[in-house]
């Protein structure tokens, strides 16, 4: 499977190709890559999901808001906004972890009410 290729550059490039193709069929692979050990792969996957993802991928993206890398968190938030096409509750990707946990809970509750 392409998502397990040993080369992180290849995995990140795969996300870019799926995004450029605009193929929703690649969304499942991008959800898998949200858990990749490399931050750049996770960020590329989140960016691709902002283009090819749908409502079915939002819960996985909300989970990825807890990523250890701030740039990934920022990209994930943008991807959720792109899919939702409506203003989201506030999220500060650079804020303290405890504050982010509360913001993630608010985003999850907001999504589940939709």
C-alpha positions as CSV (number, residue, x, y, z in Angstrom):
1,X,0.0,0.0,0.0
2,X,1.2,3.5,-0.9
3,X,0.5,5.0,2.5
4,X,3.1,2.7,4.1
5,X,5.9,3.4,1.7
6,X,9.1,3.8,3.8
7,X,9.9,7.2,2.2
8,X,8.2,10.1,4.0
9,X,8.7,12.3,1.0
10,X,6.8,9.8,-1.1
11,X,3.9,9.7,1.4
12,X,3.7,13.5,1.5
13,X,3.8,13.6,-2.3
14,X,1.0,11.1,-2.5
15,X,-1.1,13.5,-0.5
16,X,-0.3,16.3,-2.8
17,X,-1.2,14.2,-5.9
18,X,-4.5,13.2,-4.4
19,X,-5.2,16.9,-3.6
20,X,-4.4,18.0,-7.1
21,X,-6.5,15.3,-8.6
22,X,-9.4,16.3,-6.4
23,X,-10.4,12.7,-6.0
24,X,-12.7,12.0,-3.1
25,X,-11.7,8.3,-3.4
26,X,-8.3,9.2,-2.0
27,X,-9.8,10.5,1.3
28,X,-9.6,7.2,3.1
29,X,-5.8,7.1,2.4
30,X,-5.4,10.6,3.7
31,X,-7.2,9.7,7.0
32,X,-4.6,6.9,7.4
33,X,-1.8,9.4,6.8
34,X,-3.1,11.7,9.5
35,X,-1.5,9.3,11.9
36,X,1.9,9.2,10.0
37,X,5.0,9.5,12.2
38,X,6.3,12.4,10.1
39,X,4.7,15.9,10.7
40,X,5.0,16.9,7.0
41,X,3.1,13.9,5.9
42,X,0.3,14.5,8.4
43,X,0.2,18.2,7.3
44,X,0.0,17.2,3.6
45,X,-2.7,14.7,4.4
46,X,-4.8,17.3,6.2
47,X,-4.3,19.8,3.4
48,X,-5.5,17.2,0.9
49,X,-8.5,16.4,3.0
50,X,-9.5,20.0,2.9
51,X,-9.9,19.6,-0.9
52,X,-11.1,16.0,-1.3
53,X,-12.5,15.2,2.1
54,X,-16.2,15.2,3.0
55,X,-18.3,15.1,6.1
56,X,-17.2,11.5,6.7
57,X,-13.6,12.6,7.4
58,X,-14.4,15.5,9.7
59,X,-14.3,13.4,12.9
60,X,-10.9,12.1,12.0
61,X,-9.7,15.6,11.4
62,X,-11.1,16.8,14.7
63,X,-9.1,14.1,16.4
64,X,-6.0,15.4,14.5
65,X,-6.5,18.8,16.1
66,X,-4.6,17.2,19.0
67,X,-1.5,16.7,16.8
68,X,1.8,17.4,18.5
69,X,2.9,19.8,15.7
70,X,1.3,23.3,15.6
71,X,1.6,23.5,11.8
72,X,-0.4,20.3,11.4
73,X,-3.0,21.5,13.9
74,X,-3.4,24.8,11.9
75,X,-3.7,22.9,8.6
76,X,-6.2,20.4,10.1
77,X,-8.4,23.4,11.4
78,X,-8.3,24.9,7.9
79,X,-9.3,21.6,6.4
80,X,-12.3,21.3,8.7
81,X,-13.4,24.8,7.8
82,X,-13.1,24.0,4.1
83,X,-15.3,20.9,4.5
84,X,-17.8,22.6,6.8
85,X,-18.1,25.8,4.7
86,X,-19.3,27.7,7.8
87,X,-17.5,29.4,10.7
88,X,-16.1,27.1,13.3
89,X,-15.7,27.6,17.0
90,X,-12.4,29.2,17.9
91,X,-9.2,27.1,17.9
92,X,-5.7,28.4,18.6
93,X,-3.2,25.8,17.3
94,X,-0.4,27.5,19.3
95,X,-2.3,27.9,22.5
96,X,-1.7,25.9,25.7
97,X,-2.6,22.2,25.6
98,X,-5.3,22.5,28.2
99,X,-7.0,25.4,26.3
100,X,-6.7,23.4,23.0
101,X,-8.4,20.4,24.6
102,X,-11.4,22.5,25.6
103,X,-11.5,24.1,22.1
104,X,-11.3,20.6,20.5
105,X,-14.2,19.5,22.7
106,X,-16.2,22.5,21.6
107,X,-15.5,21.8,17.9
108,X,-16.5,18.2,18.3
109,X,-19.8,19.2,20.0
110,X,-20.4,21.8,17.3
111,X,-19.9,19.2,14.6
112,X,-22.1,16.6,16.3
113,X,-24.9,19.1,16.5
114,X,-24.8,19.7,12.7
